[in-house]
Structure formats: structure tokens, C-alpha cells
């Protein structure tokens, strides 16, 4: 049986005026079906680069991204991404932005053929903004519309690139709750319909956000040549509530583990069999 999502020796080298820059090196990870994964690390550690390669927006220099045993060579309709900025088309209303995405999938590929854009806006709590243009919406509401647009594609993999990083703390908490509710509801619906829940890969540098949302944390070392430094299993049961997570007896231990890694271990580089290959390429 093939692995739903696997990163194998994922390496990305950028050509610069001063020579090759190795952004990430030898990243290996296996993501299980229906799992919520957080990629966590300091700014500049290559988290978004890894996510871009999973999305098929960028190609790996060495290694690759494998879905169900097949290497990813470009974007696919089974993957949807939400960026740091909403990236909505400014001349379209919220409903029209979602309808445009919804129209990209064929009727045969839809599990909910008759569900329109309004249902996805309602799912993320912004149905009342359906007829408004992005410029008329707060940044938080715009990001909800962006999430609704991604969900309207009914993707198997939902990729999130620090989607709440530009928001104030209260709005960020609200949207984290919204995301968690939508994902857990999809998991319950999938179990009822004998389908797998959406697999989520989320980039973040927020420790508390990662612990609240994810099943596992993939901790990245600092760049350049960033790689996987540690993987933490999150022990909190689902469904989750913020107060229950914060009050869990394991919460502070997990938080200390992550902070200790970021403060004392993230900067450590590790030798790899790829070093010789990369050296020959740069020579």
C-alpha cells in the first residue's frame, strides 16, 4: 500500500550571484492520510520552500515529493493552498472568488455536486460577506474567504502557508478555531461516508498554534541547508478545545520541548550523503 504523502531527500538549491544557495537539504518525512502536520521553525528555515514543492509550484533540485507512489511534477487539483496573504481577485466579490475556484473541478470529481459557493463561505463563518469586494472586507474576513476558496476545490491535501501570521492575536485565535472546526467536521463526515479526512500541512512559526492544531510537529533546523531536526507527536485528544489543550498536563512539557529545540538545536547542521553530490554540482 502506497504512502499518501512522502518527502524523500527533498533538496532545493537556488542559483545566486554569489554561488549556489542550499535552502533545504535532505528533508525526509511521511505524512499519514487525514493527518494534520505543522512545519515549524525559525523564519528563513525553508518551511515555505518545502510547502511550495509539495504544492508543485517549485521543483526539487534533488529528491522529491511523492503522492501515492507517484512523484509530484506540478500543481494538482488534489492539492489546494492558502497563502499568508488572501490573494483574492479584487474585482470579484467573495462569492465570485469562490465560484471561480469551484468551477475548476469537474462535476464528476465533486463529492457535493450541488453545493455552491455560499455553502463554503458559510462553512468558515463569512456568508454575510458574499456580495462584498475584498477591499470592503477586513484582513481576517478576506483570509476566511481564501480558506473557503481552497475548501471549495474539495482537495485531498490542504496546504497552509502561515495563513494567520498577518492577523492580530484575537482574530488569529478566531480563525484557528474556525480552521480546527472545519477540519474536524470534515474528518467526522469522512468517517461517516467511509472517506478519509483532508490531510493538512501547515507552515507556522507559532509554537502554541502548532500545538493547538496539529497531530505532529516537524521541527526544522535553521537555514541554509535546513532539514528535519526533530518530530514531535502531539498527545492532545480530538476533538480539541483551546482551554482543554492549554490545561492538559502534557502541554507545557511539549511547549518546552519545542522551545528548547528552537533555542539550542535548530542551528545545528547535520552531515548528509548529499553533501558530496551538492559539492560536485557547485564545483
PAZAPA-4460 file (N, C-alpha, C; in steps of 0.05 Angstrom, whole numbers, plus 32768, in hexadecimal, padded with zeros to 4 digits):
% residues 283
    n_x    n_y    n_z   ca_x   ca_y   ca_z    c_x    c_y    c_z   seq   type   mol
   8011   7FE8   8000   8000   8000   8000   8012   8019   8000     1      X     A
   800C   802C   7FEE   801D   8043   7FEB   8018   8057   8001     2      X     A
   802C   8068   8006   802B   807D   801A   801C   8095   800F     3      X     A
   8009   80A0   801D   7FFA   80B7   8012   800C   80CE   8009     4      X     A
   801F   80D6   801B   8031   80ED   8015   804C   80E7   8022     5      X     A
   8060   80E9   8011   807B   80E3   801B   808F   80F7   8010     6      X     A
   80A0   8101   8021   80B6   8112   8018   80D0   8102   801A     7      X     A
   80DE   80FF   8003   80F5   80ED   8002   810E   80FC   7FF9     8      X     A
   8120   8101   800C   8139   810F   8005   8135   812A   7FF8     9      X     A
   811F   8137   8000   8118   8150   7FF4   812D   8166   7FF8    10      X     A
   8138   816F   7FE1   814E   8183   7FE2   8148   8198   7FCD    11      X     A
   814C   81B1   7FD5   8148   81C7   7FC2   8160   81DA   7FC3    12      X     A
   816C   81DE   7FAB   8183   81EF   7FA8   817B   8206   7F95    13      X     A
   8180   821F   7F9E   817A   8236   7F8E   8195   8241   7F83    14      X     A
   8195   824A   7F6A   81AC   8257   7F5F   81AB   8274   7F66    15      X     A
   81C1   827E   7F71   81C3   829A   7F79   81DD   82A6   7F6D    16      X     A
   81DF   82C0   7F6E   81F7   82CD   7F63   8211   82C5   7F72    17      X     A
   820E   82BC   7F8A   8225   82B4   7F9A   8229   8296   7F9A    18      X     A
   8219   8288   7F8A   821C   826B   7F89   8203   825C   7F92    19      X     A
   8203   8242   7F91   81EB   8232   7F99   81E4   8237   7FB6    20      X     A
   81CA   823A   7FBB   81C0   823C   7FD6   81AE   8225   7FDC    21      X     A
   81B6   8214   7FF0   81A7   81FC   7FF6   8192   8204   800C    22      X     A
   8179   8207   8003   8164   8210   8016   815C   81F9   8029    23      X     A
   8156   81E2   801E   814F   81CB   802E   815E   81B3   8023    24      X     A
   8166   81A0   8035   8176   818A   802D   816D   8170   803A    25      X     A
   8168   815C   802A   8162   8141   8033   814B   8140   8047    26      X     A
   8135   814D   8040   811D   814C   8051   810E   8133   804C    27      X     A
   8109   8123   8061   80FB   810A   805F   80E4   8109   8073    28      X     A
   80CC   8102   806A   80B5   8101   807B   809F   80F0   806E    29      X     A
   808F   80E3   807E   8078   80D4   8074   8060   80E0   8082    30      X     A
   804C   80E7   8072   8033   80F3   807C   801C   80DF   8078    31      X     A
   800E   80D9   808D   7FF9   80C5   808C   7FDF   80D1   8082    32      X     A
   7FCE   80C0   8078   7FB4   80C9   806E   7FA3   80D6   8084    33      X     A
   7F98   80ED   807E   7F87   80FB   8091   7F96   8108   80A9    34      X     A
   7FB0   810A   80A7   7FC0   8115   80BD   7FC3   8133   80BA    35      X     A
   7FC6   8141   80D0   7FCB   815E   80D1   7FE8   8161   80DA    36      X     A
   7FF8   816B   80C7   8015   816E   80CC   801C   818C   80CD    37      X     A
   802D   8194   80E0   8037   81AF   80E1   8055   81AE   80DC    38      X     A
   805D   81BE   80C9   807A   81C3   80C4   8082   81DB   80D3    39      X     A
   8094   81D8   80E7   809A   81ED   80F9   80B8   81F3   80FA    40      X     A
   80BF   820C   80FB   80DB   8213   80FC   80DE   8232   80FB    41      X     A
   80F7   823B   80FF   80FC   8257   80FE   80F7   8262   80E2    42      X     A
   80F3   827C   80E0   80F0   8289   80C6   8109   8283   80B5    43      X     A
   8104   827D   809B   811A   8278   8089   8125   825C   8089    44      X     A
   8117   8249   8096   8121   822E   8098   8117   821C   8081    45      X     A
   8109   8228   806E   8101   8218   8056   80E6   820B   8058    46      X     A
   80D6   8213   806C   80BB   8206   8070   80AA   820B   8057    47      X     A
   80A9   8224   804E   8098   822B   8037   80A3   821F   801E    48      X     A
   80BD   821C   801C   80C9   820F   8005   80C0   81F2   8003    49      X     A
   80C0   81E4   801A   80B6   81C8   801A   8099   81C7   8012    50      X     A
   8089   81D9   801D   806C   81D9   8016   8068   81DF   7FF8    51      X     A
   8078   81F1   7FED   8076   81F7   7FD1   807C   81DF   7FBF    52      X     A
   808F   81CF   7FC8   8095   81B6   7FB9   807F   81A1   7FBC    53      X     A
   8073   81A0   7FD4   805C   818E   7FD7   8045   8196   7FC5    54      X     A
   8041   81B0   7FC3   802B   81BB   7FB2   8031   81B7   7F94    55      X     A
   804A   81B2   7F8D   8051   81B0   7F72   8057   81CA   7F64    56      X     A
   805A   81DF   7F74   8060   81FA   7F69   807E   81FD   7F64    57      X     A
   808E   81EC   7F70   80AB   81ED   7F6D   80B5   81D0   7F6B    58      X     A
   80CA   81CC   7F5C   80D6   81B1   7F59   80EE   81AD   7F6B    59      X     A
   80F0   8196   7F76   8108   8190   7F87   8120   818D   7F75    60      X     A
   8137   8195   7F80   8150   8191   7F72   8159   8174   7F74    61      X     A
   8156   8168   7F8B   815A   814C   7F90   8144   8141   7FA1    62      X     A
   813F   8127   7F9F   8129   811B   7FAE   810E   8123   7FA2    63      X     A
   80F9   8120   7FB1   80DF   8127   7FA7   80C8   8124   7FBA    64      X     A
   80B1   812B   7FB1   8097   8128   7FBF   8088   8112   7FB2    65      X     A
   807F   80FE   7FC1   8072   80E7   7FB6   8056   80E4   7FC3    66      X     A
   8042   80E3   7FB1   8026   80DE   7FBA   801C   80C4   7FAE    67      X     A
   8014   80B2   7FC0   800B   8097   7FB8   801F   808A   7FA5    68      X     A
   8038   808D   7FAB   804D   807F   7F9B   8055   808D   7F82    69      X     A
   8049   80A4   7F7B   8050   80B3   7F63   805C   80CE   7F6A    70      X     A
   8072   80D4   7F5C   807F   80ED   7F62   806F   8105   7F58    71      X     A
   806E   811A   7F68   8061   8133   7F61   8072   8142   7F4D    72      X     A
   8067   814A   7F37   8076   8159   7F22   8069   8174   7F1D    73      X     A
   8053   817A   7F2A   8046   8194   7F26   802D   8196   7F38    74      X     A
   801F   81AC   7F37   8006   81AF   7F47   7FF2   819A   7F3F    75      X     A
   7FE0   8193   7F51   7FCB   8180   7F4C   7FB1   8188   7F5B    76      X     A
   7F9B   817F   7F51   7F81   8187   7F5D   7F7C   8179   7F78    77      X     A
   7F8D   8165   7F7E   7F8A   8158   7F98   7F97   8168   7FAE    78      X     A
   7FA5   817E   7FA7   7FB3   818F   7FBA   7FA9   81AC   7FB7    79      X     A
   7FA2   81B8   7FCD   7F9A   81D5   7FCD   7FAB   81E3   7FE2    80      X     A
   7FB2   81FC   7FDC   7FC4   820B   7FEE   7FB7   8225   7FF6    81      X     A
   7FBC   822D   800F   7FB4   8247   801A   7FCE   8255   8022    82      X     A
   7FD3   826D   8017   7FEC   827B   801C   7FE9   828E   8034    83      X     A
   8000   829B   803A   8000   82AE   8050   7FED   82C5   804B    84      X     A
   7FEC   82CF   8032   7FD9   82E3   802A   7FC2   82D6   801C    85      X     A
   7FAA   82E2   801D   7F92   82D5   8012   7F93   82D0   7FF4    86      X     A
   7FA0   82E2   7FE5   7FA4   82DE   7FC8   7F89   82DB   7FBA    87      X     A
   7F75   82EA   7FC2   7F5B   82EA   7FB5   7F5B   82FD   7F9C    88      X     A
   7F4C   82F6   7F88   7F49   8308   7F71   7F39   8320   7F79    89      X     A
   7F45   8338   7F78   7F37   8350   7F84   7F1E   8359   7F76    90      X     A
   7F1B   8351   7F5D   7F03   835A   7F4E   7EEB   8347   7F50    91      X     A
   7EEF   8331   7F5F   7EDA   831D   7F64   7ED1   831E   7F81    92      X     A
   7EB8   8319   7F85   7EAD   8317   7FA0   7EB8   82FE   7FAE    93      X     A
   7EB3   82FC   7FC8   7EBB   82E3   7FD6   7EAF   82CB   7FC9    94      X     A
   7E95   82CC   7FC3   7E87   82B5   7FB7   7E94   82AF   7F9C    95      X     A
   7E99   82C3   7F8C   7EA5   82BE   7F71   7EC1   82B2   7F72    96      X     A
   7ED0   82BB   7F87   7EEB   82AF   7F8A   7EE9   8291   7F8F    97      X     A
   7ED6   8289   7FA0   7ED2   826D   7FA6   7EC6   825E   7F8E    98      X     A
   7EB4   826B   7F80   7EA8   825E   7F69   7EBC   8259   7F53    99      X     A
   7ECF   826B   7F50   7EE4   8268   7F3B   7EF4   824F   7F41   100      X     A
   7EFB   824B   7F5B   7F0A   8233   7F62   7EF9   821A   7F5F   101      X     A
   7EE0   821C   7F68   7ECE   8205   7F67   7ECA   81FC   7F4B   102      X     A
   7ECB   820E   7F38   7EC7   8207   7F1C   7EDE   81F8   7F10   103      X     A
   7EF5   81F7   7F1E   7F0C   81E9   7F13   7F0B   81CB   7F16   104      X     A
   7EF8   81C1   7F25   7EF6   81A4   7F28   7EDD   819A   7F1A   105      X     A
   7EE0   8183   7F0D   7ECA   8178   7EFE   7EB5   816D   7F10   106      X     A
   7E9C   816B   7F05   7E86   8160   7F16   7E8C   8144   7F1F   107      X     A
   7E99   8134   7F0F   7E9F   8119   7F17   7EB2   8117   7F2E   108      X     A
   7EC3   812C   7F31   7ED7   812C   7F46   7ECC   8137   7F60   109      X     A
   7EB4   8142   7F60   7EA9   814E   7F78   7E9A   8139   7F88   110      X     A
   7E9F   813A   7FA2   7E90   8128   7FB4   7E75   8135   7FBB   111      X     A
   7E74   8150   7FB8   7E5B   815E   7FBE   7E54   816F   7FA5   112      X     A
   7E48   8162   7F91   7E44   816F   7F77   7E34   8188   7F78   113      X     A
   7E1F   8189   7F89   7E0C   819F   7F89   7E13   81B4   7F9E   114      X     A
   7E2A   81B2   7FAB   7E32   81C5   7FBF   7E3F   81DD   7FB2   115      X     A
   7E35   81F5   7FB7   7E40   820D   7FAB   7E53   821C   7FBD   116      X     A
   7E5C   8233   7FB3   7E70   8243   7FC1   7E66   824B   7FDD   117      X     A
   7E4D   8252   7FDF   7E42   825C   7FF9   7E46   8247   800F   118      X     A
   7E44   822E   8008   7E47   8219   801D   7E63   8219   8029   119      X     A
   7E77   821E   8018   7E93   821F   8022   7E98   8239   8031   120      X     A
   7E8C   824F   8029   7E8E   8267   8039   7E81   8264   8054   121      X     A
   7E6A   8256   8054   7E5C   8250   806E   7E6D   823E   807F   122      X     A
   7E7B   822B   8073   7E8C   8218   8082   7EA1   8227   8092   123      X     A
   7EAC   823D   8088   7EC0   824B   8096   7EB6   8264   80A4   124      X     A
   7E9B   8267   80A4   7E8E   827C   80B4   7E8E   8298   80A8   125      X     A
   7E90   829A   808D   7E8F   82B5   8081   7E7B   82B7   806A   126      X     A
   7E65   82A8   806D   7E50   82A9   8058   7E44   82C5   8054   127      X     A
   7E44   82D5   8069   7E39   82F0   8067   7E4A   8302   8056   128      X     A
   7E62   82FA   8050   7E74   830A   803F   7E74   8302   8022   129      X     A
   7E62   82F1   801A   7E62   82E5   8000   7E62   82F9   7FE9   130      X     A
   7E54   830F   7FEC   7E50   8323   7FD7   7E64   833A   7FD8   131      X     A
   7E77   8338   7FEA   7E8A   834E   7FEE   7EA4   8349   7FDF   132      X     A
   7EB1   835E   7FD6   7ECB   835C   7FCA   7EE1   835A   7FDF   133      X     A
   7EF8   834E   7FD9   7F0D   834B   7FED   7F15   8365   7FFB   134      X     A
   7F15   837B   7FED   7F1D   8395   7FF9   7F09   839E   800E   135      X     A
   7EF1   8393   800E   7EDD   839A   8022   7EDE   8388   803B   136      X     A
   7EF0   8374   803A   7EF1   8361   8050   7F0A   8365   8061   137      X     A
   7F08   835D   807A   7F20   835D   808B   7F33   8348   8082   138      X     A
   7F4C   8349   808A   7F60   8336   8082   7F58   831A   808C   139      X     A
   7F4D   8318   80A4   7F45   82FE   80AE   7F2F   82F2   809E   140      X     A
   7F1B   8302   8095   7F05   82F8   8085   7F10   82F0   8069   141      X     A
   7F22   8300   805E   7F2E   82F8   8045   7F3C   82DD   8046   142      X     A
   7F49   82D8   805D   7F57   82BF   805F   7F43   82A8   8062   143      X     A
   7F2D   82AD   806F   7F17   8299   8070   7F0D   8292   8054   144      X     A
   7F0A   82A7   8044   7F01   82A2   8028   7F16   8292   8019   145      X     A
   7F2F   8298   801E   7F45   8289   8011   7F44   826C   801A   146      X     A
   7F3E   8266   8033   7F3B   824B   803D   7F23   823E   8030   147      X     A
   7F0C   824C   802E   7EF4   8242   8021   7EFA   823B   8004   148      X     A
   7F09   824C   7FF7   7F10   8247   7FDB   7F20   822D   7FD8   149      X     A
   7F34   8229   7FEA   7F44   8210   7FEA   7F32   81F7   7FEF   150      X     A
   7F20   81FA   8003   7F0F   81E3   800A   7EFC   81DD   7FF4   151      X     A
   7EF4   81F1   7FE4   7EE1   81EC   7FCF   7EEB   81D9   7FB9   152      X     A
   7F06   81D7   7FB8   7F12   81C5   7FA5   7F10   81A8   7FAE   153      X     A
   7F07   81A4   7FC7   7F05   8189   7FD3   7F20   817A   7FD1   154      X     A
   7F35   8187   7FDA   7F50   817B   7FD7   7F54   8164   7FEB   155      X     A
   7F65   8152   7FE3   7F6D   813C   7FF5   7F82   8147   8008   156      X     A
   7F93   815A   7FFE   7FA8   8166   800E   7FA3   8184   8010   157      X     A
   7FA1   818E   8028   7F9E   81AB   802D   7FB9   81B5   8037   158      X     A
   7FC5   81C7   8028   7FE0   81D2   802E   7FDD   81EF   8038   159      X     A
   7FE8   81F5   804F   7FE4   820F   805B   7FFF   821C   8061   160      X     A
   8004   8233   8055   801E   8240   8058   801B   8258   806B   161      X     A
   801D   8253   8085   801A   8268   8099   8002   8279   8094   162      X     A
   7FEA   826D   8092   7FD3   827D   8089   7FC9   8292   809D   163      X     A
   7FD2   8290   80B6   7FC8   82A2   80CB   7FDE   82B5   80D5   164      X     A
   7FF5   82B5   80C8   800C   82C4   80D2   8008   82E2   80D1   165      X     A
   7FF7   82EC   80BF   7FF4   8309   80BC   7FDD   8314   80CD   166      X     A
   7FD0   8303   80DD   7FB8   830B   80EB   7FBF   8312   8108   167      X     A
   7FAE   8323   8114   7FB2   8328   8131   7FAB   830F   8141   168      X     A
   7FB3   830E   815A   7FB1   82F6   8169   7F95   82EC   816D   169      X     A
   7F82   82FD   8172   7F66   82F5   8176   7F5A   82E9   815C   170      X     A
   7F5F   82F7   8146   7F55   82EC   812C   7F63   82D2   8125   171      X     A
   7F7D   82D0   812C   7F8B   82B7   8126   7F80   82A0   8136   172      X     A
   7F79   82A5   8150   7F6D   8290   8160   7F52   8287   8154   173      X     A
   7F42   829A   814B   7F28   8294   813F   7F2B   8283   8126   174      X     A
   7F3E   828A   8115   7F42   827B   80FD   7F4E   825F   8102   175      X     A
   7F5F   825D   8116   7F69   8243   811D   7F52   8231   8126   176      X     A
   7F40   823C   8136   7F28   822C   813E   7F17   8224   8126   177      X     A
   7F14   8237   8113   7F05   8231   80FB   7F11   821B   80EB   178      X     A
   7F2B   821D   80E6   7F39   8208   80D8   7F37   81ED   80E5   179      X     A
   7F3B   81ED   80FF   7F39   81D3   810E   7F1D   81C7   810C   180      X     A
   7F09   81D8   810F   7EED   81CF   810E   7EE7   81C3   80F2   181      X     A
   7EEF   81D1   80DD   7EEA   81C8   80C2   7EF8   81AE   80BD   182      X     A
   7F12   81AC   80C5   7F21   8194   80C0   7F16   817C   80D0   183      X     A
   7F0F   8180   80E9   7F05   816A   80F9   7EE9   8162   80F0   184      X     A
   7ED9   8175   80E6   7EBF   816D   80DB   7EC2   815D   80C1   185      X     A
   7ED6   8165   80B1   7EDB   8155   8098   7EE4   8139   809F   186      X     A
   7EF4   8137   80B5   7EFD   811D   80BD   7EE6   810B   80C6   187      X     A
   7ED3   8117   80D5   7EBC   8108   80DE   7EAA   8100   80C6   188      X     A
   7EA6   8113   80B3   7E96   810D   809C   7EA3   80F8   808A   189      X     A
   7EBE   80F9   8088   7ECC   80E6   8079   7ECA   80CA   8084   190      X     A
   7ECB   80C8   809F   7EC8   80AE   80AC   7EAC   80A3   80A8   191      X     A
   7E98   80B4   80A8   7E7C   80AB   80A4   7E78   80A1   8087   192      X     A
   7E85   80AF   8075   7E82   80A8   8058   7E97   8095   804F   193      X     A
   7EA7   808A   8061   7EBC   8077   805B   7ED1   8084   8049   194      X     A
   7ED7   809D   804F   7EEC   80AC   8040   7F00   80B6   8054   195      X     A
   7F18   80BC   804A   7F2D   80C6   805C   7F2A   80E4   805F   196      X     A
   7F32   80EE   8077   7F31   810B   807C   7F47   8118   806B   197      X     A
   7F44   8132   8068   7F59   8141   805A   7F73   813F   8069   198      X     A
   7F89   813D   805A   7FA3   813E   8066   7FAD   815B   8064   199      X     A
   7FB6   8165   807B   7FBE   8181   807C   7FDC   8183   8082   200      X     A
   7FEA   8193   8073   8006   819A   8079   8006   81B9   807C   201      X     A
   800E   81C1   8094   800D   81DE   809A   8028   81E8   80A2   202      X     A
   8031   81FE   8096   804A   820B   809D   8043   8220   80B3   203      X     A
   8053   8220   80C8   804F   8234   80DD   8069   8238   80EC   204      X     A
   806B   824F   80F9   8081   8253   810C   8076   8258   8128   205      X     A
   805C   8253   812B   804E   8258   8144   804C   823D   8153   206      X     A
   805A   823A   8169   805B   8221   8178   8040   8219   8182   207      X     A
   8032   822C   818E   8017   8226   819A   8003   821F   8185   208      X     A
   8004   822C   816E   7FF3   8225   8157   7FF7   8209   814E   209      X     A
   8010   8201   814B   8017   81E7   8142   800D   81D1   8156   210      X     A
   8011   81D6   8170   8009   81C2   8184   7FEA   81C0   8185   211      X     A
   7FDD   81D6   8181   7FBF   81D6   8182   7FB3   81C7   816A   212      X     A
   7FBF   81CA   8153   7FB2   81C1   813A   7FBB   81A5   8131   213      X     A
   7FD5   819F   8135   7FE1   8189   8126   7FE1   816F   8135   214      X     A
   7FE4   8159   8126   7FE9   813E   8131   8006   8139   8136   215      X     A
   8017   8144   8123   8034   8142   8126   8041   815C   811E   216      X     A
   8057   8162   812A   8067   8179   8123   8081   8170   8117   217      X     A
   8087   8179   80FF   80A1   8174   80F2   80B1   818D   80F6   218      X     A
   80C6   818A   8107   80D7   81A1   810F   80EF   81A3   80FC   219      X     A
   80F2   81BA   80F0   8106   81BF   80DC   811E   81CD   80E9   220      X     A
   8136   81C5   80E1   814E   81D3   80E9   8150   81ED   80D9   221      X     A
   8162   81FE   80E3   8165   8218   80D5   8173   8215   80BA   222      X     A
   816D   8227   80A8   817A   8228   808E   8193   8238   808F   223      X     A
   81A4   8237   807B   81A0   8226   8063   81A4   8208   8069   224      X     A
   819E   81F7   8055   81A0   81DA   8058   818D   81D0   806E   225      X     A
   8176   81DD   8070   8163   81D4   8085   8159   81B8   807F   226      X     A
   8153   81A9   8095   8149   818E   8092   8137   8188   80AA   227      X     A
   812D   8170   80AB   811C   8168   80C2   812E   8162   80D9   228      X     A
   812A   8171   80EF   813A   816D   8107   812D   815B   811C   229      X     A
   8112   815B   811C   8104   814B   8131   80E7   8149   8128   230      X     A
   80D9   8135   8132   80BD   8132   812D   80AF   812C   8148   231      X     A
   809B   813C   814E   808D   813A   8167   8071   8131   8163   232      X     A
   8069   811B   8170   804E   8112   8170   803E   8122   8185   233      X     A
   8028   812E   817C   8017   813E   818E   8003   812C   819C   234      X     A
   8003   812C   81B7   7FF3   8118   81C5   7FD6   811F   81CB   235      X     A
   7FCD   8137   81C3   7FB3   8140   81CB   7F9D   8133   81BB   236      X     A
   7F88   8129   81C8   7F73   811A   81BA   7F62   812D   81A9   237      X     A
   7F53   8122   8196   7F40   8131   8186   7F24   8126   818B   238      X     A
   7F10   8138   8188   7F11   8154   817F   7F1E   8165   8195   239      X     A
   7F29   817C   818D   7F38   818D   819F   7F2A   81A7   81A5   240      X     A
   7F2E   81B0   81BD   7F26   81CB   81C5   7F3F   81D8   81D1   241      X     A
   7F41   81F2   81CB   7F5A   8200   81D3   7F5F   81FE   81F2   242      X     A
   7F4A   8202   8202   7F4D   8201   821F   7F57   81E5   8228   243      X     A
   7F4C   81D0   821B   7F54   81B5   8222   7F71   81AF   821B   244      X     A
   7F7A   81BA   8204   7F96   81B6   81FB   7FA8   81C5   820E   245      X     A
   7FA2   81DE   8214   7FB3   81EE   8226   7FB5   81E2   8242   246      X     A
   7F9F   81D4   824A   7F9E   81C8   8265   7FA8   81AC   8266   247      X     A
   7FAF   81A1   824F   7FB8   8185   824E   7FD3   8182   825D   248      X     A
   7FD6   816D   826D   7FEF   816A   827C   8008   8167   826B   249      X     A
   8006   8161   8252   801D   815E   8240   8023   8177   8230   250      X     A
   8012   818B   8232   8015   81A3   8221   802F   81B1   8225   251      X     A
   8036   81B7   823E   804E   81C6   8244   8067   81B6   823E   252      X     A
   8066   819C   8241   807D   818B   823A   8082   818C   821C   253      X     A
   806C   818A   820C   806F   818B   81EF   8079   81A7   81E7   254      X     A
   806F   81BB   81F3   8077   81D7   81EC   8095   81DB   81F2   255      X     A
   809D   81D1   820A   80BA   81D4   8211   80CB   81C4   81FE   256      X     A
   80C2   81AD   81F6   80D1   819D   81E3   80D6   81AC   81C9   257      X     A
   80C1   81B9   81BE   80C4   81C7   81A5   80D6   81E0   81A9   258      X     A
   80D2   81EF   81BE   80E2   8207   81C3   80FF   81FF   81C7   259      X     A
   8104   81EA   81D5   811F   81E1   81D9   812D   81DA   81BF   260      X     A
   811E   81CC   81AD   8128   81C6   8193   812F   81E0   8184   261      X     A
   811D   81F3   8183   8121   820B   8174   8138   821C   817F   262      X     A
   813C   821B   8199   8151   822B   81A6   816C   821E   81A5   263      X     A
   816D   8203   81A7   8187   81F6   81AB   818F   81E2   8195   264      X     A
   817C   81DA   8185   8183   81C5   8172   817D   81CC   8155   265      X     A
   816C   81E0   8150   8164   81E6   8135   817B   81EF   8124   266      X     A
   8190   81FA   8130   81A6   8205   8121   81BA   81EF   8119   267      X     A
   81B7   81D7   8124   81CA   81C2   811E   81C6   81B6   8103   268      X     A
   81DA   81B5   80F3   81D8   81A8   80D8   81E2   818B   80DB   269      X     A
   81D8   817A   80C9   81DF   815E   80CA   81EB   8156   80AF   270      X     A
   8201   8146   80B1   820D   813C   8098   81FA   8129   808A   271      X     A
   81FB   8129   8070   81E9   8119   805F   81F8   810D   8048   272      X     A
   81EE   80F7   803E   81F9   80EA   8026   81F7   80FC   800E   273      X     A
   81E5   8110   800F   81E1   8123   7FF9   81F8   8137   7FF7   274      X     A
   8207   813A   800C   821C   814F   800D   822F   814C   7FF5   275      X     A
   8237   8134   7FEF   824A   8130   7FD9   823D   8137   7FBE   276      X     A
   8223   812F   7FBB   8215   8136   7FA2   8212   8153   7F9E   277      X     A
   820A   8161   7FB4   8207   817E   7FB2   8222   818C   7FAD   278      X     A
   8237   8182   7FB9   8251   818D   7FB5   8259   818B   7F97   279      X     A
   8254   8173   7F8B   825B   8170   7F6F   824B   8182   7F5D   280      X     A
   8231   8187   7F64   8220   8198   7F54   8229   81B5   7F55   281      X     A
   8233   81BD   7F6C   823B   81D9   7F70   8257   81DE   7F65   282      X     A
   8266   81C9   7F61   8282   81CC   7F57   8283   81D5   7F3A   283      X     A
***
